[in-house]
Every structure is written in C-alpha cells, then in structure tokens.
Amino acid sequence: MKSTLPIALACALAIAPLAAHAEWKPKGPITLMIAFAAGGGADTQARLIAEEIEARKGWKIIPEAVTGKGGGVLAARLAKQPADGTAIGMTVSESIGYNMLAEKNPGYSEKDFTFLATTAGTEMGIVAKAARGWKTLADVTAAMKKGEKVSFGAMSQKLGDGAYLLGKAQGVQYNIVELKGGKAVLDAITAGDVDIGWVAGIQARGVAAGDLVNLASGEARRLSMSPNAPTVKELGLNADFGVYFMFMAPKGLPAEARDALANAIKEAATDPKSKANAYIVKSFGAPDVITGAALDKMLAEDVESSKALLKAALK
C-alpha cells in the first residue's frame, strides 16, 4: 500500500502560499475619526476617500467628526483605541508636530501612532483681496510703516506664531486674529473682516479669477498657483508652514494592516477615476502620498523643526 503522506504534503504546500498571501481585512467596521469641521475641504476629502475604499474593498467605514485643538482631541482619543485597524484618524501633520508641542499636557506623543499615508500637501499662502492693491507682503509692510494697521487671520497656533515671527522679521506687528479653519480665514478676507491671512490651497479659484492674491508662500517652495510670490524664507523667516493631510492609527498596528490600509488610501487618492482624486486635484492641486519609512522620517523631522520654531516664538 502506497503512503498518502506525499500527496497530503503536496496539498499543504499548495494551500500554504494562498493563506500566507491572503489579503488583510478588518475584523469589523472601521471608525474613521476626522479632525475637521463637517463640510469643509479636508472633511469632504476624508469622506470621499472612505467611500472609495468601501466601494473597492467592501470594508465598512464610519466617519465621525472629532474636532478641537488642531487635531489634538482626535490624537488623544485615537491613541487609546485598539491597534487592529478598526480605528483610524484623518488629521494634519501639525497635530503631531507644533500643535502637540504647544500643549503642556496633550495626552499623546508622536510615538503613540502608526502613520499610514498622506493624501495631499497644501499650497499655504498669505492671501489678500486683489482690490487692496497689494502685490506682495513687501507692499503690506510698506503700508504698515506708514501707519496702516493690518489684521492677519490664522487658523492654528503655529500659524499665529508664524504671523508674529514674520512681522518681527519685517519690523512690523500684525493684529493676529484666530479663526476656526482655513475656510473661515478665507471668508474673513473676502468679507473684509481681516486684511490678510493664511490660506492652504482653497484660494486657488479666487487667485485664478483675479479676486485674490497670494502675497507670499508659507511653504519652503514657491506656490505653483503664484510662482512670483516670494517665500517667507525669502522675507526673512526661516520656516515652512506647509502641512500634509494624513491618516494614522494607534501604535502597534500589525504590518499587514498598515500596508493594506495605506495602499487602500493611496489607491483612492491617486486613481484619476475616483471622486476622491478629482476633489483633491480641484481643491489641493494634486495628491501627494507618502507612506512607510519615508512618512515616519518626515514627521520626525517636522517635530524637530517645530521645536525650533516654538522656541523662537516664546522668546
């Protein structure tokens, strides 16, 4: 009688690769915490990505607004969730950098998370109504040195501190007005409630129409929509105020879950056929997806640069 062991072994070997390469999926619905007010550009982006992932993967994703403290409320809550892929958050890189460092007791640190993927960067500009007649921030400085008072809208502590330091570098002092979100800043500029302000990309349509002007770039590079506008570094402040929209999960997330979630986010954000991609292109210029070790490195560097900027603001 022949032994059946070789046949059984062959079957086992044939099945093993299939099991080893089985695609990860969550054990239940995924709660997607969103650090932005409902209806805004970032919130809409997050919800469209969630819809796209649901359609592609069949995973149930439940969006939930968790706002406050520039993403700090979301981060503190997310850090306490199970690291099994059923709880993720969509916030901005500032929440793991400047906003975290500025809080005495934020309730979390950058080590409490597994970072999944960025979706887009910003086109952070200092914006004014074109009707004011200012072409660059140098024109604003000249007007202030003649006695004109200028209010500066900012939607985070980092940007408020940045406005203060930029004014210091220019030899002027802005009246800094804190507002909730980039749309609120843009609305305030349009209504004439503030003279200038930080806006992170949603000014593009107004700039293209000639109604708004980017007086300066808050990024390390010049803005694609306004290549002639100088950077804040060129104006005397060595800083980068650009941020990334990003997804993250609690620390300890298994590698296969991190890869599956990051890839799903990347596909949703970059596929030209998806509504999420169309919205990102329209609102933020283009997707900018960073994952894995490159994302970890970028965020670690942002923490260090935020420490230096915060130290300068406290002098």
SULWO-V227322 format. One record per helix or strand. SS is the DSSP state (H for helix, E for strand). FROM is the first residue (numbers start at 1). LEN is the number of residues. If there is no record, write none. Layout:
BEGIN
ss = {SS/SS}
from = {FROM/FROM}
len = {LEN/LEN}
END
This chain:
BEGIN
ss = {H/E/H/E/H/E/H/H/H/E/E/H/H/E/H/E/H/E/H/E/E/E/H/H/E/H}
from = {5/30/41/61/69/87/93/98/110/113/124/130/137/151/157/175/182/196/204/212/231/244/255/275/291/292}
len = {16/5/17/5/10/6/4/5/3/9/6/3/9/4/14/4/10/5/6/6/1/7/16/10/1/23}
END
